Amino acid sequence: MLSSVLAGCASPPLPPPPLPPRADAVTSIAPLRQAPTGLQVADAHQFYVTPEAIKPQDAQLSEVRRHEALIRAGQETKACMNVPAARCLASLATVARVRIYSQPEESLFGDRPPDVTGRPDMASRIELGVLTNAASTHGGPVAGMEYGVALNIGGDPGREVQGVVISLFDANIKVIGARTEEEFDQSQIYDIFQIAFARNCPDLDRKKLYEFIYLEVFGNRANENVAKKNYVRGEFCGYRTSLIIDSQKILMTRHQRYLAEKNGESTYLNRIQINIEKSWK
Amino acid sequence: MKNIIMASSILLMALVTACVPGMLKQMPPGVALLGPGGSYVLPEQVLPRDPQALALRQHQDAIRSGRERPGCINLPATQCIASLGMTTFVSLAPAWWKDQSLLGDAPADKDGRVKASTNIYMNMPVIIKSNPDIYTVTIQTDDSEYRYVNSVNIHLTWGWLTITIVDSIEELREFHVFQVISPFMTAKCPDLTEGQLYEFIFNDIFRDYTHRGYSKKMCGVSIKWQTDSFVVSDEQT
């Protein structure tokens, strides 16, 4: 019908108007939106692919897959602090899309081959991009939210996770400005904290976590001089937590800086991160 | 990309004006692709076996028969395009002669990987006060198989400044915003009238100087005016 309109310029016969949605009409004939989960690694062309495509023989990867299978089968709980890094990665990968930024010549955790003297070059930190799935806080379809997560790992054979650093990228305004439970839900911050604290608080209450973030992590700053209180300490679920707020100039050329200031764009990079470490006790 | 949009918009302008000499006519609702020489072709003519074109067809049939509600945000991109194509003429511009898919994915590389195109550009030619104009609609999606829509940017190519300084709802009516924005709303508000939407846009978006740039909610979607275009999403800010 449309083709006849397009071919010539005769008087266009209008297509029939769509019927109004029936009472039993579905939202979509396609499956409802759920943010994808699983591990991904960036290849040389900045495609995110499954780690098997780049590191097929990696021992650490097969360890992560083993933990993933155990978690899915219900034989192991999700946990992050004080457990092997492979189990932490597997736990995150079952609820979110996890992107690892290790180079192709490195192992999955970022270990490099031994140097000329034969000493191993072990990674002490795994940097991750975590896109949350919102499955725990949202009933309906929703987009995921990106967080930066870094795992501080030891050099022991199990590579135990000693600390978790959570950077708020997309969510910084949402988390700082959140006042009600719904506003905290939108930031989807529970998805990550639940796993980080799972060892000590297996059934972490959502409201309790929001109260802690609202009152202690960001609340302590309310009546203080903000510039002097960029490091706030607290304690939650038996772990030491701290907040670091920092802003630094973005490296730019003179011309780039001129354009950015002219267009009213930010020339500062705001770093807002919540650290979770072992308690002193 | 901007060059391509500009070039295609000039082609469309020429077509809308040249088609019927002396008289400007609104294109009938539908979805078409840009063909050779600025002509329009139908998706099934040039992409007969493309899964995304087939999905578009299925969504069009389902919406037309009332089995599926029209909508965009958090729904597949093909459903979004089909919904927009129910009320207005939509033209997509994938390079199908270079084996791109309907949504603009390049063919798989030698390892079989496909780089998902997460920005989908569309043109909607309209006649505003007997002048041809084009709504440039950009759908931003995620990279999953179904390309679920995150946000939609609606920009009026020539009239974007004029639309912000309208003096009355009657003047706003001439910009045909309803046929571009109503497909986002009808899922939750099936009885939305033109008057209600224009009242919302005029009073809550253009005339609310204290909350300029913040999104306002209507029928479950957030709409805001950002610099020179409407942004539709489910964000709260």
Interface residues (C-beta under 8 A of the other chain):
Chain A: L2 S3 V5 L6 C9 P12 P13 L14 P15 P16 P18 L19 P20 P21 R22 A25 V26 T27 S28 I29 A30 P31 R33 A35 P36 H45 F47 Y48 V49 A53 G140 P141 V142 A143 G144 I173 K174 E183 Q186
Chain B: C19 V20 K25 M27 P28 P29 G30 A32 S39 Y40 V41 L42 Q45 A55 Q58 H59 A62 I63 R64 S65 G66 R67 E68 R69 P70 G71 N74 L75 P76 T78 Q79 M86 D111 R113 K115 D142 D143 S144 Y146 Y148 N150 T186 A187 P190 D234 Q236 T237
